[in-house]
Amino acid sequence: MKGEEGVKIAKTLKAIEDLKLKIIQGISEVYTAIYKGTEDQLQQKAAKLIIYMYSLSKNSGYSYRSLDREVLRQAEDMRRTEDAEYLDELVQYLKIRGE
């Protein structure tokens, strides 16, 4: 049993390390798409980056719903403290999505 748990932990740690590298690469790809790509390429790269972030969160022991709640909390806080009106639509979307 302990051997199986060790293997599972090792696989999870490797997955987390792989995701961290993919996130760094994804950030680079988003910047490249901003400066050299099309709107479609930017959207594709941003979506991929978000998927990696959700996967990292899940592999770190958090649920997708938990991450959604934290993103909403952070967006609401940023909206309030930074007077970031551009977040209004995102906050509303996340509230509806979480229902």
PEKABEL-V455208 format. One record per helix or strand of 3 or more residues. SS is the DSSP state (h for helix, s for strand). FROM is the first residue (numbers start at 0). TO is the last residue. Records with the same first field share a line. If there is no record, write none. Layout:
SS->FROM-TO, FROM-TO
//
This chain:
h->1-35, 38-58, 63-80, 84-96
//
